[in-house]
Amino acid sequence: MERDTVVKEVVEALKIFSRDIRTQIDEMGSQLRAEIQDTANQLRAEIQETANQLRTEIQETANQLRAEMQETANQLRAEMQQFRAEVNERFDRLEQKFAGLRVELTETQETVHFLASKTIQHEKKLHHLAKQLESIR
């Protein structure tokens, strides 16, 4: 019986030891799960923070690019307006020159008509005088 008692005590001691080991394993598993969960949460938080920083940087870069594009567009508009003003000014000067040339051409035509009519009058007079001279001779 002593042997049975010793075996029972050893078995009982092993059961107790086994329960203790299982408890320790369960505790270690729970701690490990908690640490893994904490690490996962930290990683998620860091990833979210990094994503937010990237979104912010992308938005800032996009805003800077929009501002630069707007500035460039405004500069181009200003240059185009200046170019239009210069072209309009040149066309105005050309129109003034053409208007002056038209006036001069009109005056020249009037002068030519006047001179042509005077030439015809003088030719008629000369012709008439020539006839008178012939009739006198």
C-alpha positions in Angstrom: 0.0 0.0 0.0 2.8 2.3 0.6 3.7 1.9 -2.9 0.2 2.8 -4.0 0.2 5.7 -1.7 3.6 6.9 -3.0 2.4 6.4 -6.6 -0.8 8.3 -5.8 1.2 11.1 -4.2 3.5 11.2 -7.1 0.6 11.2 -9.5 -1.1 13.9 -7.5 2.2 15.9 -7.4 2.5 15.5 -11.1 -1.1 16.6 -11.6 -0.4 19.7 -9.4 2.8 20.3 -11.3 1.0 19.8 -14.6 -1.7 22.3 -13.5 0.9 24.8 -12.5 2.8 24.4 -15.8 -0.5 24.7 -17.7 -1.4 27.8 -15.7 2.0 29.3 -16.4 1.7 28.4 -20.1 -1.7 29.9 -20.2 -0.4 33.1 -18.5 2.6 33.2 -20.8 0.2 32.7 -23.8 -2.1 35.5 -22.5 1.0 37.7 -22.0 2.3 36.9 -25.4 -1.1 37.5 -27.0 -1.3 40.9 -25.1 2.2 41.8 -26.2 1.4 40.8 -29.8 -1.9 42.8 -29.7 0.0 45.8 -28.2 2.7 45.6 -30.9 0.0 45.2 -33.6 -1.9 48.2 -32.2 1.4 50.3 -32.1 2.2 49.3 -35.6 -1.4 50.2 -36.7 -1.0 53.6 -35.0 2.4 54.2 -36.5 1.1 53.2 -40.0 -2.0 55.4 -39.5 0.3 58.3 -38.4 2.6 57.8 -41.4 -0.4 57.6 -43.7 -1.7 60.8 -42.3 1.7 62.5 -42.6 1.9 61.3 -46.2 -1.6 62.6 -47.0 -0.7 66.0 -45.4 2.6 66.1 -47.4 0.8 65.1 -50.6 -1.9 67.8 -50.0 0.7 70.4 -49.3 2.6 69.5 -52.5 -0.6 69.5 -54.5 -1.5 73.0 -53.1 2.0 74.2 -53.9 1.7 72.9 -57.4 -1.7 74.5 -57.8 -0.3 77.8 -56.6 2.6 77.6 -59.0 0.4 76.7 -61.9 -1.9 79.6 -61.0 1.0 81.9 -60.8 2.3 80.7 -64.1 -1.1 81.0 -65.7 -1.4 84.6 -64.3 2.0 85.4 -65.7 1.0 84.0 -69.1 -2.2 86.0 -69.0 -0.3 89.2 -68.2 2.2 88.5 -70.9 -0.6 87.8 -73.4 -2.4 91.0 -72.4 0.9 93.0 -72.8 1.4 91.3 -76.2 -2.1 92.2 -77.3 -1.6 95.8 -76.2 1.6 96.0 -78.2 0.0 94.4 -81.2 -3.0 96.8 -80.9 -0.7 99.7 -80.6 1.2 98.7 -83.7 -2.0 98.2 -85.6 -3.2 101.6 -84.5 0.1 103.2 -85.7 -0.3 101.3 -89.0 -3.9 102.5 -89.4 -2.7 106.1 -88.8 0.0 105.7 -91.4 -2.4 104.3 -93.9 -4.9 107.0 -93.1 -2.1 109.6 -93.7 -1.1 107.8 -96.9 -4.8 107.8 -98.1 -5.0 111.5 -97.5 -1.7 112.1 -99.4 -2.9 109.8 -102.2 -6.2 111.6 -102.4 -4.4 115.0 -102.4 -2.0 113.7 -105.1 -5.0 112.5 -107.2 -6.7 115.8 -106.9 -3.4 117.6 -107.9 -3.0 115.3 -110.8 -6.6 115.9 -111.9 -6.2 119.6 -111.5 -2.9 119.5 -113.5 -4.4 117.3 -116.2 -7.4 119.6 -116.6 -5.0 122.7 -116.7 -2.9 120.8 -119.3 -5.9 120.2 -121.4 -7.0 123.8 -121.1 -3.5 125.0 -122.1 -3.5 122.5 -125.0 -6.8 123.8 -126.2 -5.6 127.4 -125.9 -2.4 126.5 -127.8 -4.4 124.6 -130.4 -6.7 127.6 -130.7 -3.8 130.0 -130.9 -2.1 127.7 -133.5 -5.3 127.9 -135.6 -5.4 131.6 -135.3 -1.8 131.8 -136.4 -2.5 129.7 -139.4 -5.5 131.7 -140.4 -3.4 134.9 -140.2 -0.7 133.5 -142.4 
